[in-house]
Amino acid sequence: MPVFQECTDEIETQTIIVIHPGSMYLRMGRASDLKPCTLLNAVARRRLPGGIKYRDSFLPPVVPVNKELMQGMEESRLQISHTLQSCLQSDGSRRYATPPQQLAPYNRRSSPVVCPSNSSSWIKTDRDVVVGDGVFMLDPDEDFNIHFPYKRGELNVHSGPGGSVRAVMADLKTIWEYVLTEQLNIPLKDLKHYRAVLVIPDIYHRPYLKELTSLMLCEMGFGSCFLLQDHVAAIFGAGLSYACVVDVGAQKTSVSCVDDAISHKDTRVRMDYGGGDITQAFYWLLQKSAFPYKLCDPTNKSDATLLNQLKEDSCHVDLNVCGSQEKKFVVEKPKQSTEKYTLQVGDECLIAPLSLFQPELFRITGAHTVHVQKRSTGDPEDLFDENYLRETSRRGIKETLEQTSEMQEETAAPTNVGDDEVVVDSVNDSAPALSNRDSEGPRDFVVGPQQLLGLDHAILQSIERCPTDDLKRKMYSCVLVVGSGMKFRGIGMWLRNRISLQIPYMYRAEQLDIITEPKEMDPGITTWKGAGILSCLETAQELWIPWGEWQRYGVRILRERTPFLW
């Protein structure tokens, strides 16, 4: 018996499954694992005869380029280029840059070295469903539709085939069950003995959370589960008690201020751009200097993967790197000759990452909405939802004001009519004023031209929306960067300089700490790791929602148990 008690904690961590879905990749594993299983968050389904063709893109699709768009992007490129040229290297010398027109002649003459056809081949399969990384190698000529359940950090609900909420839930179920059985070796019949932690976006849509909870408990059969916001999980993964969290993913960038495991509602903001948009901006910049791989097509999954890899290998924010640099890359496709290219690049490698601060370059992938947390519209299944609580609290305040005014009227002198009128007017005015203020949503973030919001401005505005000066001071001292979309050498220092120049004077005494590699781990898994850590804490035991309670109480139990304001 004592031996069993010693092993209890270890057994518990092995029976907790942490699920962190993203727009591009899914991270999933046991809370006891050092690293999660990471795979493409996609599923390919064979089309029925005569069915409608549908394929989600691997990179954010490029919009048609017109003269106005091209002019605006060119102005932004030159603006970043001039800023870089005004910077100094670490030895104090001024930076210099090689313009694209000087790189173009070399790149035009650059011919690929052709090697024999490689031995790899596209996957031909009799299966009707292909999950995860297998989608990469699926023969493009096969009759499969490709679905990514998440897009821009939220469920990918659309009007096309497979775009309903139920269809998206079915895709998630297929992918998660594949990981459980094939990667984690957990039989589905045993899931009743396991618990699931689902990492959700900081800015969430309540109806989707209800569907996801039903998916885990009712359709998949987990014994219990709870939901955790990604920014709160990131804090635990980094070992911090507070921070302004910046999460840059493949298709979205989100910011919020977290203190004592609470993400403050009014500080949350999400922008519809991420690492994939940086990749498309980088490709646009490379084309200006005559990118030698002329047949490159970002809508093709092989070329999308190539461009993404080229960005990760080449892009940085190291001001000591000047002039032209030679880069090599290899184009490999099944049943085709392998081509090895040599490419000359200049400041394109710095301009692409810095488009996070000059998001006009992201117009290449279309309009990018800025999202804040919306107020609940109510839920018919929850009699005591936010609307009910808001109305009852408003009624209580109004009654208190009326009682106070009556007491003041009784104690006031009868001849002092002026005072009575003031009291009555203040009561009558206070209720509508309260109602109007209460009905307003969060203040909109101030965006720039084309409704775009740069990362530094998003951080500053998020912090300024903190409720107290003490909290603002804490947030100005610690910015935590997580996610896989901003892993560029030197970008932490650039972000620090951009924010330091704009911090209000009263908060400048604090030392600004930009954390880009918390605990020296890959920032892409910080959030997943944090969710696993929190799930094992004793204080988290009251967060679990068992299957039986979900069946009995439904969405009401979410309001009671979620570690955030429902």
SEKOLTOR-96587 format. One record per residue (C-alpha): residue in three letters; x, y, z. Coordinates in steps of 0.5 Angstrom, whole numbers, padded with zeros to 4 digits, always signed. Example, Ala and Ser with C-alpha at 12.3 -4.5 7.8 and 13.67 -1.06 7.14 Angstrom:
<atoms>
ALA+0025-0009+0016 SER+0027-0002+0014 
</atoms>
This chain:
<atoms>
MET+0000+0000+0000 PRO+0005+0005+0002 VAL+0009+0004-0005 PHE+0002+0005-0009 GLN+0002+0012-0005 GLU+0009+0014-0007 CYS+0007+0012-0014 THR+0000+0016-0014 ASP+0003+0023-0017 GLU+0007+0020-0022 ILE+0001+0015-0025 GLU-0003+0022-0025 THR+0001+0026-0029 GLN+0001+0020-0034 THR-0006+0020-0034 ILE-0007+0027-0036 ILE-0007+0029-0043 VAL-0005+0036-0045 ILE-0008+0038-0052 HIS-0006+0045-0055 PRO-0008+0045-0062 GLY-0006+0051-0067 SER-0007+0054-0074 MET-0002+0050-0077 TYR+0001+0044-0072 LEU-0002+0040-0066 ARG+0002+0039-0059 MET-0001+0033-0055 GLY+0002+0029-0050 ARG+0002+0026-0043 ALA+0003+0031-0037 SER+0009+0027-0035 ASP+0012+0028-0042 LEU+0018+0032-0043 LYS+0016+0034-0050 PRO+0009+0033-0054 CYS+0008+0030-0060 THR+0008+0035-0065 LEU+0004+0034-0072 LEU+0001+0038-0078 ASN-0006+0040-0075 ALA-0010+0037-0081 VAL-0014+0032-0084 ALA-0015+0029-0091 ARG-0022+0026-0093 ARG-0023+0022-0099 ARG-0028+0026-0104 LEU-0034+0022-0106 PRO-0035+0022-0113 GLY-0038+0028-0116 GLY-0036+0032-0109 ILE-0034+0039-0109 LYS-0026+0040-0108 TYR-0024+0044-0102 ARG-0017+0045-0100 ASP-0015+0049-0094 SER-0008+0052-0096 PHE-0001+0051-0092 LEU+0000+0058-0092 PRO-0004+0064-0092 PRO-0007+0066-0099 VAL-0004+0072-0103 VAL-0009+0077-0105 PRO-0009+0080-0112 VAL-0004+0085-0112 ASN-0006+0092-0115 LYS-0002+0098-0116 GLU-0005+0101-0109 LEU-0003+0095-0105 MET+0004+0095-0109 GLN+0005+0102-0107 GLY+0004+0101-0100 MET+0008+0095-0099 GLU+0014+0098-0103 GLU+0013+0105-0098 SER+0013+0100-0092 ARG+0019+0096-0095 LEU+0023+0103-0096 GLN+0021+0105-0089 ILE+0024+0099-0085 SER+0030+0099-0090 HIS+0032+0106-0088 THR+0031+0105-0081 LEU+0036+0099-0081 GLN+0041+0103-0085 SER+0040+0109-0079 CYS+0042+0103-0074 LEU+0049+0102-0072 GLN+0053+0095-0071 SER+0056+0093-0065 ASP+0063+0096-0066 GLY+0060+0103-0067 SER+0060+0103-0075 ARG+0054+0105-0079 ARG+0050+0099-0083 TYR+0050+0099-0090 ALA+0045+0095-0095 THR+0045+0092-0102 PRO+0039+0094-0105 PRO+0035+0089-0109 GLN+0037+0091-0116 GLN+0044+0090-0114 LEU+0042+0083-0112 ALA+0038+0081-0118 PRO+0043+0080-0123 TYR+0047+0075-0119 ASN+0040+0071-0118 ARG+0038+0071-0125 ARG+0044+0068-0127 SER+0044+0063-0122 SER+0042+0056-0125 PRO+0040+0050-0121 VAL+0045+0044-0120 VAL+0041+0038-0122 CYS+0042+0032-0119 PRO+0039+0025-0121 SER+0031+0024-0119 ASN+0030+0022-0111 SER+0027+0016-0109 SER+0022+0019-0105 SER+0015+0018-0108 TRP+0008+0021-0106 ILE+0003+0017-0102 LYS-0002+0013-0105 THR-0007+0010-0100 ASP-0013+0006-0100 ARG-0015+0009-0094 ASP-0021+0015-0094 VAL-0018+0019-0088 VAL-0010+0021-0088 VAL-0008+0025-0081 GLY-0003+0029-0079 ASP+0004+0029-0083 GLY+0002+0024-0088 VAL-0002+0030-0091 PHE+0005+0033-0093 MET+0006+0027-0098 LEU-0001+0025-0100 ASP-0001+0025-0108 PRO-0004+0032-0110 ASP-0007+0028-0116 GLU-0011+0024-0111 ASP-0018+0026-0109 PHE-0018+0028-0102 ASN-0020+0035-0099 ILE-0016+0038-0094 HIS-0018+0041-0088 PHE-0015+0045-0082 PRO-0019+0045-0076 TYR-0016+0052-0074 LYS-0015+0058-0078 ARG-0012+0065-0075 GLY-0013+0062-0068 GLU-0020+0060-0068 LEU-0024+0054-0070 ASN-0024+0054-0078 VAL-0032+0055-0079 HIS-0034+0057-0086 SER-0039+0056-0091 GLY-0035+0051-0096 PRO-0035+0043-0095 GLY-0033+0041-0088 GLY-0034+0048-0085 SER-0040+0047-0080 VAL-0038+0047-0073 ARG-0040+0039-0073 ALA-0035+0038-0079 VAL-0030+0041-0075 MET-0031+0037-0069 ALA-0031+0031-0073 ASP-0024+0033-0076 LEU-0021+0034-0069 LYS-0024+0028-0066 THR-0021+0024-0072 ILE-0014+0028-0071 TRP-0014+0027-0063 GLU-0016+0020-0063 TYR-0010+0018-0068 VAL-0005+0021-0064 LEU-0008+0018-0058 THR-0008+0011-0061 GLU-0002+0012-0066 GLN+0003+0016-0062 LEU+0001+0015-0055 ASN-0001+0008-0055 ILE-0007+0009-0051 PRO-0013+0005-0053 LEU-0020+0009-0054 LYS-0024+0004-0049 ASP-0019+0006-0044 LEU-0020+0014-0044 LYS-0025+0014-0038 HIS-0019+0013-0034 TYR-0015+0019-0037 ARG-0017+0026-0036 ALA-0016+0032-0041 VAL-0013+0039-0041 LEU-0015+0043-0047 VAL-0011+0049-0048 ILE-0016+0055-0051 PRO-0015+0062-0054 ASP-0014+0067-0050 ILE-0020+0071-0053 TYR-0025+0065-0054 HIS-0032+0064-0057 ARG-0037+0061-0051 PRO-0041+0057-0056 TYR-0034+0053-0059 LEU-0032+0052-0052 LYS-0039+0048-0050 GLU-0038+0044-0056 LEU-0030+0042-0055 THR-0032+0040-0048 SER-0038+0036-0051 LEU-0033+0033-0056 MET-0028+0031-0050 LEU-0033+0028-0045 CYS-0039+0025-0049 GLU-0036+0023-0056 MET-0029+0021-0054 GLY-0030+0019-0047 PHE-0025+0022-0043 GLY-0026+0021-0035 SER-0026+0029-0034 CYS-0023+0035-0037 PHE-0022+0043-0036 LEU-0020+0048-0041 LEU-0014+0053-0040 GLN-0013+0060-0043 ASP-0006+0059-0047 HIS-0003+0066-0044 VAL-0004+0063-0037 ALA-0001+0056-0039 ALA+0005+0060-0042 ILE+0006+0064-0035 PHE+0006+0057-0032 GLY+0011+0054-0037 ALA+0016+0060-0036 GLY+0016+0060-0029 LEU+0013+0067-0028 SER+0008+0070-0023 TYR+0006+0075-0028 ALA+0008+0078-0035 CYS+0005+0081-0041 VAL+0004+0075-0046 VAL+0006+0075-0053 ASP+0004+0069-0057 VAL+0006+0069-0064 GLY+0003+0063-0068 ALA+0003+0061-0075 GLN-0003+0065-0077 LYS-0005+0070-0071 THR-0001+0074-0066 SER-0004+0075-0059 VAL-0003+0079-0053 SER-0005+0080-0046 CYS-0003+0082-0039 VAL-0003+0076-0034 ASP-0002+0076-0027 ASP-0003+0071-0021 ALA-0006+0066-0027 ILE-0011+0071-0029 SER-0012+0074-0036 HIS-0015+0081-0035 LYS-0020+0081-0040 ASP-0020+0088-0043 THR-0012+0087-0044 ARG-0013+0082-0049 VAL-0012+0083-0057 ARG-0011+0078-0063 MET-0009+0080-0070 ASP-0010+0076-0076 TYR-0002+0075-0078 GLY+0003+0070-0076 GLY+0009+0066-0078 GLY+0006+0064-0085 ASP+0005+0072-0086 ILE+0012+0073-0085 THR+0014+0067-0090 GLN+0009+0070-0095 ALA+0012+0077-0094 PHE+0019+0074-0095 TYR+0017+0071-0101 TRP+0015+0078-0104 LEU+0021+0081-0102 LEU+0026+0075-0105 GLN+0022+0076-0112 LYS+0024+0083-0112 SER+0031+0081-0112 ALA+0030+0076-0118 PHE+0029+0069-0114 PRO+0032+0064-0118 TYR+0027+0058-0117 LYS+0022+0061-0122 LEU+0017+0055-0121 CYS+0016+0057-0114 ASP+0008+0056-0112 PRO+0006+0058-0105 THR+0000+0055-0106 ASN+0003+0048-0107 LYS+0005+0044-0100 SER+0012+0043-0102 ASP+0014+0050-0104 ALA+0010+0052-0098 THR+0014+0048-0094 LEU+0021+0050-0097 LEU+0019+0057-0097 ASN+0018+0056-0089 GLN+0024+0053-0088 LEU+0028+0058-0092 LYS+0025+0063-0088 GLU+0027+0060-0081 ASP+0034+0058-0084 SER+0035+0065-0087 CYS+0031+0071-0083 HIS+0034+0074-0077 VAL+0035+0081-0073 ASP+0042+0081-0073 LEU+0045+0088-0074 ASN+0052+0086-0075 VAL+0050+0082-0081 CYS+0051+0087-0087 GLY+0051+0087-0095 SER+0049+0081-0099 GLN+0050+0074-0096 GLU+0050+0067-0100 LYS+0044+0062-0098 LYS+0043+0055-0101 PHE+0037+0051-0101 VAL+0034+0045-0104 VAL+0028+0043-0108 GLU+0026+0036-0107 LYS+0019+0033-0110 PRO+0018+0026-0111 LYS+0019+0023-0118 GLN+0023+0029-0120 SER+0030+0031-0120 THR+0033+0035-0114 GLU+0035+0042-0116 LYS+0040+0045-0111 TYR+0040+0053-0112 THR+0045+0059-0109 LEU+0041+0065-0108 GLN+0044+0072-0106 VAL+0040+0076-0100 GLY+0041+0082-0097 ASP+0036+0086-0092 GLU+0030+0082-0094 CYS+0032+0077-0088 LEU+0031+0083-0083 ILE+0025+0086-0086 ALA+0021+0080-0086 PRO+0021+0079-0079 LEU+0021+0087-0078 SER+0014+0087-0081 LEU+0011+0085-0075 PHE+0012+0092-0073 GLN+0011+0095-0080 PRO+0004+0090-0081 GLU+0003+0094-0088 LEU+0007+0089-0091 PHE+0002+0083-0089 ARG-0003+0086-0094 ILE+0000+0081-0099 THR-0005+0076-0095 GLY-0011+0081-0095 ALA-0015+0084-0089 HIS-0013+0083-0082 THR-0018+0084-0077 VAL-0016+0086-0070 HIS-0020+0082-0065 VAL-0022+0083-0057 GLN-0026+0079-0052 LYS-0033+0080-0054 ARG-0039+0080-0048 SER-0043+0074-0048 THR-0050+0074-0051 GLY-0053+0069-0046 ASP-0054+0062-0047 PRO-0061+0059-0046 GLU-0058+0053-0043 ASP-0055+0057-0037 LEU-0061+0061-0033 PHE-0055+0065-0029 ASP-0051+0067-0035 GLU-0047+0073-0035 ASN-0053+0077-0038 TYR-0057+0075-0032 LEU-0051+0077-0027 ARG-0051+0084-0030 GLU-0058+0085-0030 THR-0059+0083-0023 SER-0052+0087-0021 ARG-0055+0093-0024 ARG-0062+0093-0021 GLY-0058+0092-0014 ILE-0054+0098-0015 LYS-0060+0102-0018 GLU-0064+0100-0012 THR-0059+0102-0007 LEU-0058+0109-0010 GLU-0066+0110-0010 GLN-0066+0108-0002 THR-0060+0112-0001 SER-0064+0118-0004 GLU-0070+0117+0000 MET-0066+0117+0006 GLN-0063+0124+0004 GLU-0070+0126+0002 GLU-0072+0125+0009 THR-0066+0128+0013 ALA-0066+0134+0008 ALA-0070+0141+0010 PRO-0076+0142+0007 THR-0075+0149+0005 ASN-0068+0146+0001 VAL-0072+0144-0006 GLY-0065+0145-0010 ASP-0062+0140-0006 ASP-0068+0135-0007 GLU-0068+0136-0014 VAL-0060+0135-0015 VAL-0061+0128-0011 VAL-0067+0126-0015 ASP-0064+0128-0022 SER-0057+0124-0020 VAL-0061+0118-0018 ASN-0065+0118-0025 ASP-0059+0120-0029 SER-0055+0115-0026 ALA-0059+0109-0028 PRO-0058+0110-0035 ALA-0051+0112-0035 LEU-0050+0106-0031 SER-0054+0102-0037 ASN-0050+0105-0042 ARG-0043+0104-0039 ASP-0045+0097-0038 SER-0047+0096-0045 GLU-0041+0098-0048 GLY-0036+0093-0050 PRO-0028+0093-0049 ARG-0025+0100-0052 ASP-0023+0098-0059 PHE-0015+0098-0060 VAL-0013+0104-0064 VAL-0011+0101-0070 GLY-0006+0104-0076 PRO-0008+0105-0083 GLN-0011+0099-0087 GLN-0014+0097-0080 LEU-0007+0094-0078 LEU-0004+0094-0071 GLY+0004+0093-0070 LEU+0006+0088-0065 ASP+0009+0094-0061 HIS+0003+0098-0061 ALA-0001+0092-0059 ILE+0003+0091-0053 LEU+0003+0098-0051 GLN-0004+0099-0051 SER-0005+0092-0048 ILE-0001+0094-0042 GLU-0005+0101-0042 ARG-0011+0098-0041 CYS-0009+0094-0034 PRO-0014+0097-0029 THR-0008+0099-0024 ASP-0002+0103-0024 ASP+0002+0098-0020 LEU-0001+0092-0025 LYS+0002+0097-0031 ARG+0009+0098-0028 LYS+0009+0090-0027 MET+0007+0089-0034 TYR+0012+0094-0037 SER+0018+0090-0033 CYS+0016+0083-0036 VAL+0014+0081-0043 LEU+0014+0074-0045 VAL+0014+0072-0052 VAL+0012+0065-0054 GLY+0010+0061-0060 SER+0014+0059-0066 GLY+0012+0065-0071 MET+0018+0069-0068 LYS+0024+0065-0067 PHE+0029+0070-0070 ARG+0036+0071-0067 GLY+0036+0078-0064 ILE+0029+0080-0065 GLY+0028+0080-0057 MET+0033+0086-0057 TRP+0029+0090-0063 LEU+0023+0089-0059 ARG+0026+0091-0052 ASN+0028+0098-0056 ARG+0022+0099-0059 ILE+0018+0099-0053 SER+0023+0102-0048 LEU+0022+0108-0053 GLN+0015+0109-0052 ILE+0014+0107-0045 PRO+0010+0113-0041 TYR+0015+0117-0037 MET+0012+0115-0030 TYR+0014+0107-0031 ARG+0021+0108-0034 ALA+0024+0106-0028 GLU+0023+0099-0028 GLN+0028+0094-0032 LEU+0024+0092-0038 ASP+0026+0084-0039 ILE+0024+0081-0046 ILE+0024+0073-0045 THR+0024+0070-0052 GLU+0027+0063-0049 PRO+0024+0061-0042 LYS+0028+0056-0039 GLU+0032+0055-0045 MET+0026+0051-0048 ASP+0023+0052-0055 PRO+0018+0058-0054 GLY+0013+0053-0059 ILE+0012+0048-0053 THR+0012+0053-0047 THR+0004+0054-0047 TRP+0004+0046-0047 LYS+0009+0045-0042 GLY+0005+0050-0037 ALA-0002+0047-0038 GLY+0002+0040-0036 ILE+0005+0043-0030 LEU-0002+0047-0028 SER-0006+0041-0029 CYS-0001+0037-0024 LEU-0002+0042-0018 GLU-0006+0041-0012 THR-0010+0047-0013 ALA-0012+0045-0020 GLN-0016+0039-0017 GLU-0023+0043-0017 LEU-0022+0045-0024 TRP-0024+0038-0027 ILE-0031+0037-0030 PRO-0033+0030-0029 TRP-0037+0027-0035 GLY-0043+0026-0030 GLU-0043+0033-0028 TRP-0043+0035-0035 GLN-0048+0031-0037 ARG-0052+0033-0031 TYR-0051+0041-0031 GLY-0048+0042-0038 VAL-0046+0049-0039 ARG-0047+0051-0032 ILE-0041+0047-0030 LEU-0037+0051-0034 ARG-0039+0058-0031 GLU-0037+0055-0024 ARG-0031+0051-0026 THR-0027+0055-0031 PRO-0021+0058-0029 PHE-0023+0065-0032 LEU-0029+0069-0032 TRP-0034+0065-0036 
</atoms>
